[in-house]
């Protein structure tokens, strides 16, 4: 109730400042008392940093409210009193509603953002795990392929050595036969014929 009276007093003082001039407006703001105004706007909101001290504030802080001079009763214009207060009341309610809706939207977005971030992290981890699994399989396949290749190479070299040894043995036998035949022909004194003995 105290705040709405202060608000009404401010509106009245502001109207006087706009219409009547600046001279007595400051005195009116400081000299308005609680008992002089009727409450017309019970829903008006006044911030805590309001410069007008109230009895509740003065009792809490230990300060006494002293009017600046004789308190003339404010005379707000009739057309400003009801319509301006109603307009400001509507604006205050709309602003409060807007703030609440924006807060709801922002909170909903934050919750959705947390869910999206969690889903993204899960998908990234899943994809990374799949890639690591494929890399492990590829590493295993590469190791098996490398082992198989090395075994095939070793087997091919072994067989090549066996074939070389066999070919060398055949060559040695044939050379031995030719040398033996040549020594026999030399000993007998016969010339070899055109056809081959082999």
Phi and psi restraints in degrees (value plus and minus 20) as a CYANA .aco file:
   2 UNK   PHI     -85.3   -45.3
   2 UNK   PSI     -61.7   -21.7
   3 UNK   PHI     -85.7   -45.7
   3 UNK   PSI     -59.9   -19.9
   4 UNK   PHI     -87.9   -47.9
   4 UNK   PSI     -53.7   -13.7
   5 UNK   PHI     -86.7   -46.7
   5 UNK   PSI     -60.0   -20.0
   6 UNK   PHI     -82.7   -42.7
   6 UNK   PSI     -62.6   -22.6
   7 UNK   PHI     -82.1   -42.1
   7 UNK   PSI     -64.9   -24.9
   8 UNK   PHI     -82.4   -42.4
   8 UNK   PSI     -58.8   -18.8
   9 UNK   PHI     -84.8   -44.8
   9 UNK   PSI     -60.2   -20.2
  10 UNK   PHI     -84.9   -44.9
  10 UNK   PSI     -62.7   -22.7
  11 UNK   PHI     -81.0   -41.0
  11 UNK   PSI     -63.6   -23.6
  12 UNK   PHI     -85.0   -45.0
  12 UNK   PSI     -63.7   -23.7
  13 UNK   PHI     -84.5   -44.5
  13 UNK   PSI     -59.6   -19.6
  14 UNK   PHI     -84.1   -44.1
  14 UNK   PSI     -59.5   -19.5
  15 UNK   PHI     -84.9   -44.9
  15 UNK   PSI     -58.5   -18.5
  16 UNK   PHI     -85.6   -45.6
  16 UNK   PSI     -58.5   -18.5
  17 UNK   PHI     -84.7   -44.7
  17 UNK   PSI     -58.3   -18.3
  18 UNK   PHI     -92.8   -52.8
  18 UNK   PSI     -56.9   -16.9
  19 UNK   PHI    -116.2   -76.2
  19 UNK   PSI     -64.2   -24.2
  20 UNK   PHI    -114.9   -74.9
  20 UNK   PSI     -36.4     3.6
  21 UNK   PHI      95.9   135.9
  21 UNK   PSI    -198.2  -158.2
  22 UNK   PHI    -119.8   -79.8
  22 UNK   PSI     -34.2     5.8
  23 UNK   PHI     -79.8   -39.8
  23 UNK   PSI     -75.9   -35.9
  24 UNK   PHI    -116.9   -76.9
  24 UNK   PSI     -15.2    24.8
  25 UNK   PHI     -88.3   -48.3
  25 UNK   PSI     -61.0   -21.0
  26 UNK   PHI     -86.0   -46.0
  26 UNK   PSI     -59.5   -19.5
  27 UNK   PHI     -84.9   -44.9
  27 UNK   PSI     -57.2   -17.2
  28 UNK   PHI     -85.7   -45.7
  28 UNK   PSI     -59.1   -19.1
  29 UNK   PHI     -84.0   -44.0
  29 UNK   PSI     -59.1   -19.1
  30 UNK   PHI    -103.8   -63.8
  30 UNK   PSI     -38.1     1.9
  31 UNK   PHI    -124.9   -84.9
  31 UNK   PSI     -14.0    26.0
  32 UNK   PHI     -94.4   -54.4
  32 UNK   PSI     110.2   150.2
  33 UNK   PHI    -122.9   -82.9
  33 UNK   PSI     146.0   186.0
  34 UNK   PHI     -87.0   -47.0
  34 UNK   PSI     -58.1   -18.1
  35 UNK   PHI    -102.2   -62.2
  35 UNK   PSI     -30.6     9.4
  36 UNK   PHI    -103.9   -63.9
  36 UNK   PSI     -41.8    -1.8
  37 UNK   PHI    -134.3   -94.3
  37 UNK   PSI     126.9   166.9
  38 UNK   PHI    -107.9   -67.9
  38 UNK   PSI     131.7   171.7
  39 UNK   PHI    -101.2   -61.2
  39 UNK   PSI     100.7   140.7
  40 UNK   PHI    -134.5   -94.5
  40 UNK   PSI     -36.1     3.9
  41 UNK   PHI    -156.0  -116.0
  41 UNK   PSI      70.7   110.7
  42 UNK   PHI     -93.7   -53.7
  42 UNK   PSI     -32.0     8.0
  43 UNK   PHI    -123.3   -83.3
  43 UNK   PSI     -15.0    25.0
  44 UNK   PHI     -88.1   -48.1
  44 UNK   PSI     123.8   163.8
  45 UNK   PHI    -133.4   -93.4
  45 UNK   PSI     108.8   148.8
  46 UNK   PHI    -141.1  -101.1
  46 UNK   PSI     110.1   150.1
  47 UNK   PHI     -83.1   -43.1
  47 UNK   PSI     138.2   178.2
  48 UNK   PHI     -86.1   -46.1
  48 UNK   PSI     -43.8    -3.8
  49 UNK   PHI    -106.4   -66.4
  49 UNK   PSI       3.1    43.1
  50 UNK   PHI     -86.1   -46.1
  50 UNK   PSI     115.0   155.0
  51 UNK   PHI     -91.8   -51.8
  51 UNK   PSI     -38.4     1.6
  52 UNK   PHI    -103.0   -63.0
  52 UNK   PSI     105.5   145.5
  53 UNK   PHI    -101.9   -61.9
  53 UNK   PSI     121.2   161.2
  54 UNK   PHI    -128.0   -88.0
  54 UNK   PSI     144.1   184.1
  55 UNK   PHI     -79.6   -39.6
  55 UNK   PSI     -57.1   -17.1
  56 UNK   PHI     -84.6   -44.6
  56 UNK   PSI     -60.9   -20.9
  57 UNK   PHI     -89.8   -49.8
  57 UNK   PSI     -61.1   -21.1
  58 UNK   PHI     -88.5   -48.5
  58 UNK   PSI     -55.4   -15.4
  59 UNK   PHI     -87.5   -47.5
  59 UNK   PSI     -59.1   -19.1
  60 UNK   PHI     -88.9   -48.9
  60 UNK   PSI     -56.6   -16.6
  61 UNK   PHI    -112.4   -72.4
  61 UNK   PSI     -30.0    10.0
  62 UNK   PHI      63.2   103.2
  62 UNK   PSI     -11.6    28.4
  63 UNK   PHI    -117.6   -77.6
  63 UNK   PSI     131.2   171.2
  64 UNK   PHI    -125.0   -85.0
  64 UNK   PSI     116.8   156.8
  65 UNK   PHI    -103.7   -63.7
  65 UNK   PSI     102.1   142.1
  66 UNK   PHI    -140.1  -100.1
  66 UNK   PSI     102.9   142.9
  67 UNK   PHI     -83.6   -43.6
  67 UNK   PSI     129.6   169.6
  68 UNK   PHI     -94.7   -54.7
  68 UNK   PSI     -38.6     1.4
  69 UNK   PHI    -197.5  -157.5
  69 UNK   PSI    -183.9  -143.9
  70 UNK   PHI     -82.1   -42.1
  70 UNK   PSI     115.1   155.1
  71 UNK   PHI    -111.6   -71.6
  71 UNK   PSI      77.3   117.3
  72 UNK   PHI     -94.9   -54.9
  72 UNK   PSI     121.0   161.0
  73 UNK   PHI     -89.9   -49.9
  73 UNK   PSI     109.5   149.5
  74 UNK   PHI     -87.7   -47.7
  74 UNK   PSI     125.3   165.3
  75 UNK   PHI    -139.7   -99.7
  75 UNK   PSI      57.4    97.4
  76 UNK   PHI     -90.9   -50.9
  76 UNK   PSI     128.3   168.3
  77 UNK   PHI     -81.6   -41.6
  77 UNK   PSI     124.9   164.9
  78 UNK   PHI     -85.6   -45.6
  78 UNK   PSI     -58.3   -18.3
  79 UNK   PHI     -90.3   -50.3
  79 UNK   PSI     -44.0    -4.0
  80 UNK   PHI    -104.0   -64.0
  80 UNK   PSI     -51.4   -11.4
  81 UNK   PHI     -79.2   -39.2
  81 UNK   PSI     -79.1   -39.1
  82 UNK   PHI    -100.5   -60.5
  82 UNK   PSI     -66.7   -26.7
  83 UNK   PHI     -89.1   -49.1
  83 UNK   PSI     -59.7   -19.7
  84 UNK   PHI     -87.5   -47.5
  84 UNK   PSI     -62.5   -22.5
  85 UNK   PHI     -84.3   -44.3
  85 UNK   PSI     -63.1   -23.1
  86 UNK   PHI     -83.3   -43.3
  86 UNK   PSI     -62.9   -22.9
  87 UNK   PHI     -82.1   -42.1
  87 UNK   PSI     -64.5   -24.5
  88 UNK   PHI     -88.5   -48.5
  88 UNK   PSI     -54.6   -14.6
  89 UNK   PHI     -82.3   -42.3
  89 UNK   PSI     -65.5   -25.5
  90 UNK   PHI     -82.9   -42.9
  90 UNK   PSI     -64.7   -24.7
  91 UNK   PHI     -81.7   -41.7
  91 UNK   PSI     -60.4   -20.4
  92 UNK   PHI     -83.9   -43.9
  92 UNK   PSI     -65.1   -25.1
  93 UNK   PHI     -83.8   -43.8
  93 UNK   PSI     -61.4   -21.4
  94 UNK   PHI     -84.6   -44.6
  94 UNK   PSI     -61.9   -21.9
  95 UNK   PHI     -83.5   -43.5
  95 UNK   PSI     -62.4   -22.4
  96 UNK   PHI     -83.8   -43.8
  96 UNK   PSI     -63.4   -23.4
  97 UNK   PHI     -82.4   -42.4
  97 UNK   PSI     -65.0   -25.0
  98 UNK   PHI     -79.9   -39.9
  98 UNK   PSI     -64.4   -24.4
  99 UNK   PHI     -81.9   -41.9
  99 UNK   PSI     -62.9   -22.9
 100 UNK   PHI     -84.8   -44.8
 100 UNK   PSI     -63.0   -23.0
 101 UNK   PHI     -85.9   -45.9
 101 UNK   PSI     -62.2   -22.2
 102 UNK   PHI     -82.1   -42.1
 102 UNK   PSI     -61.4   -21.4
 103 UNK   PHI     -82.7   -42.7
 103 UNK   PSI     -62.6   -22.6
 104 UNK   PHI     -80.5   -40.5
 104 UNK   PSI     -66.7   -26.7
 105 UNK   PHI     -82.3   -42.3
 105 UNK   PSI     -64.8   -24.8
 106 UNK   PHI     -84.2   -44.2
 106 UNK   PSI     -61.6   -21.6
 107 UNK   PHI     -84.5   -44.5
 107 UNK   PSI     -62.4   -22.4
 108 UNK   PHI     -81.8   -41.8
 108 UNK   PSI     -62.4   -22.4
 109 UNK   PHI     -82.5   -42.5
 109 UNK   PSI     -61.8   -21.8
 110 UNK   PHI     -82.9   -42.9
 110 UNK   PSI     -61.6   -21.6
 111 UNK   PHI     -84.0   -44.0
 111 UNK   PSI     -64.3   -24.3
 112 UNK   PHI     -83.9   -43.9
 112 UNK   PSI     -57.7   -17.7
 113 UNK   PHI     -84.0   -44.0
 113 UNK   PSI     -60.2   -20.2
 114 UNK   PHI     -83.5   -43.5
 114 UNK   PSI     -63.6   -23.6
 115 UNK   PHI     -83.3   -43.3
 115 UNK   PSI     -64.4   -24.4
 116 UNK   PHI     -83.8   -43.8
 116 UNK   PSI     -63.3   -23.3
 117 UNK   PHI     -82.6   -42.6
 117 UNK   PSI     -59.7   -19.7
 118 UNK   PHI     -83.3   -43.3
 118 UNK   PSI     -63.8   -23.8
 119 UNK   PHI     -83.6   -43.6
 119 UNK   PSI     -63.4   -23.4
 120 UNK   PHI     -80.8   -40.8
 120 UNK   PSI     -65.2   -25.2
 121 UNK   PHI     -80.5   -40.5
 121 UNK   PSI     -63.1   -23.1
 122 UNK   PHI     -82.4   -42.4
 122 UNK   PSI     -63.8   -23.8
 123 UNK   PHI     -85.7   -45.7
 123 UNK   PSI     -60.5   -20.5
 124 UNK   PHI     -84.0   -44.0
 124 UNK   PSI     -63.4   -23.4
 125 UNK   PHI     -84.6   -44.6
 125 UNK   PSI     -60.1   -20.1
 126 UNK   PHI     -83.5   -43.5
 126 UNK   PSI     -65.5   -25.5
 127 UNK   PHI     -84.6   -44.6
 127 UNK   PSI     -60.8   -20.8
 128 UNK   PHI     -84.8   -44.8
 128 UNK   PSI     -61.3   -21.3
 129 UNK   PHI     -83.5   -43.5
 129 UNK   PSI     -61.4   -21.4
 130 UNK   PHI     -82.2   -42.2
 130 UNK   PSI     -64.0   -24.0
 131 UNK   PHI     -82.4   -42.4
 131 UNK   PSI     -63.1   -23.1
 132 UNK   PHI     -83.4   -43.4
 132 UNK   PSI     -58.6   -18.6
 133 UNK   PHI     -83.1   -43.1
 133 UNK   PSI     -65.9   -25.9
 134 UNK   PHI     -83.1   -43.1
 134 UNK   PSI     -61.8   -21.8
 135 UNK   PHI     -82.4   -42.4
 135 UNK   PSI     -60.3   -20.3
 136 UNK   PHI     -82.1   -42.1
 136 UNK   PSI     -64.1   -24.1
 137 UNK   PHI     -82.8   -42.8
 137 UNK   PSI     -63.1   -23.1
 138 UNK   PHI     -83.4   -43.4
 138 UNK   PSI     -59.5   -19.5
 139 UNK   PHI     -83.8   -43.8
 139 UNK   PSI     -61.6   -21.6
 140 UNK   PHI     -83.7   -43.7
 140 UNK   PSI     -65.5   -25.5
 141 UNK   PHI     -82.8   -42.8
 141 UNK   PSI     -59.7   -19.7
 142 UNK   PHI     -84.1   -44.1
 142 UNK   PSI     -63.7   -23.7
 143 UNK   PHI     -82.7   -42.7
 143 UNK   PSI     -63.6   -23.6
 144 UNK   PHI     -83.6   -43.6
 144 UNK   PSI     -64.3   -24.3
 145 UNK   PHI     -83.2   -43.2
 145 UNK   PSI     -60.5   -20.5
 146 UNK   PHI     -84.6   -44.6
 146 UNK   PSI     -63.5   -23.5
 147 UNK   PHI     -83.0   -43.0
 147 UNK   PSI     -64.0   -24.0
 148 UNK   PHI     -82.9   -42.9
 148 UNK   PSI     -62.8   -22.8
 149 UNK   PHI     -82.7   -42.7
 149 UNK   PSI     -64.5   -24.5
 150 UNK   PHI     -83.5   -43.5
 150 UNK   PSI     -59.9   -19.9
 151 UNK   PHI     -84.5   -44.5
 151 UNK   PSI     -63.4   -23.4
 152 UNK   PHI     -82.3   -42.3
 152 UNK   PSI     -61.6   -21.6
 153 UNK   PHI     -83.5   -43.5
 153 UNK   PSI     -65.0   -25.0
 154 UNK   PHI     -82.7   -42.7
 154 UNK   PSI     -62.1   -22.1
 155 UNK   PHI     -84.3   -44.3
 155 UNK   PSI     -62.5   -22.5
 156 UNK   PHI     -83.3   -43.3
 156 UNK   PSI     -61.0   -21.0
 157 UNK   PHI     -86.5   -46.5
 157 UNK   PSI     -59.5   -19.5
 158 UNK   PHI     -81.8   -41.8
 158 UNK   PSI     -67.4   -27.4
 159 UNK   PHI     -84.3   -44.3
 159 UNK   PSI     -59.4   -19.4
 160 UNK   PHI     -82.7   -42.7
 160 UNK   PSI     -60.7   -20.7
 161 UNK   PHI     -84.4   -44.4
 161 UNK   PSI     -61.2   -21.2
 162 UNK   PHI     -82.6   -42.6
 162 UNK   PSI     -63.7   -23.7
 163 UNK   PHI     -86.5   -46.5
 163 UNK   PSI     -58.7   -18.7
 164 UNK   PHI     -82.9   -42.9
 164 UNK   PSI     -63.1   -23.1
 165 UNK   PHI     -83.4   -43.4
 165 UNK   PSI     -61.6   -21.6
 166 UNK   PHI     -85.1   -45.1
 166 UNK   PSI     -64.1   -24.1
 167 UNK   PHI     -84.1   -44.1
 167 UNK   PSI     -60.6   -20.6
 168 UNK   PHI     -83.4   -43.4
 168 UNK   PSI     -59.4   -19.4
 169 UNK   PHI     -84.8   -44.8
 169 UNK   PSI     -63.3   -23.3
 170 UNK   PHI     -82.5   -42.5
 170 UNK   PSI     -64.0   -24.0
 171 UNK   PHI     -81.7   -41.7
 171 UNK   PSI     -63.1   -23.1
 172 UNK   PHI     -81.4   -41.4
 172 UNK   PSI     -60.7   -20.7
 173 UNK   PHI     -83.3   -43.3
 173 UNK   PSI     -66.2   -26.2
 174 UNK   PHI     -84.8   -44.8
 174 UNK   PSI     -62.1   -22.1
 175 UNK   PHI     -82.6   -42.6
 175 UNK   PSI     -60.5   -20.5
 176 UNK   PHI     -83.6   -43.6
 176 UNK   PSI     -60.5   -20.5
 177 UNK   PHI     -85.5   -45.5
 177 UNK   PSI     -63.4   -23.4
 178 UNK   PHI     -83.3   -43.3
 178 UNK   PSI     -64.3   -24.3
 179 UNK   PHI     -84.1   -44.1
 179 UNK   PSI     -60.3   -20.3
 180 UNK   PHI     -84.9   -44.9
 180 UNK   PSI     -62.8   -22.8
 181 UNK   PHI     -86.2   -46.2
 181 UNK   PSI     -62.5   -22.5
 182 UNK   PHI     -83.3   -43.3
 182 UNK   PSI     -60.5   -20.5
 183 UNK   PHI     -85.2   -45.2
 183 UNK   PSI     -58.8   -18.8
 184 UNK   PHI     -84.5   -44.5
 184 UNK   PSI     -65.0   -25.0
 185 UNK   PHI     -84.3   -44.3
 185 UNK   PSI     -57.7   -17.7
 186 UNK   PHI     -85.1   -45.1
 186 UNK   PSI     -59.4   -19.4
 187 UNK   PHI     -89.4   -49.4
 187 UNK   PSI     -57.6   -17.6
 188 UNK   PHI    -103.1   -63.1
 188 UNK   PSI     -53.4   -13.4
 189 UNK   PHI      68.5   108.5
 189 UNK   PSI       5.8    45.8
 190 UNK   PHI    -118.9   -78.9
 190 UNK   PSI     126.9   166.9
 191 UNK   PHI    -111.6   -71.6
 191 UNK   PSI     121.0   161.0
 192 UNK   PHI     -87.8   -47.8
 192 UNK   PSI     126.7   166.7
 193 UNK   PHI    -100.1   -60.1
 193 UNK   PSI     151.7   191.7
 194 UNK   PHI     -89.5   -49.5
 194 UNK   PSI     -54.5   -14.5
 195 UNK   PHI     -98.9   -58.9
 195 UNK   PSI     132.4   172.4
 196 UNK   PHI    -104.6   -64.6
 196 UNK   PSI     130.5   170.5
 197 UNK   PHI    -105.6   -65.6
 197 UNK   PSI     -29.5    10.5
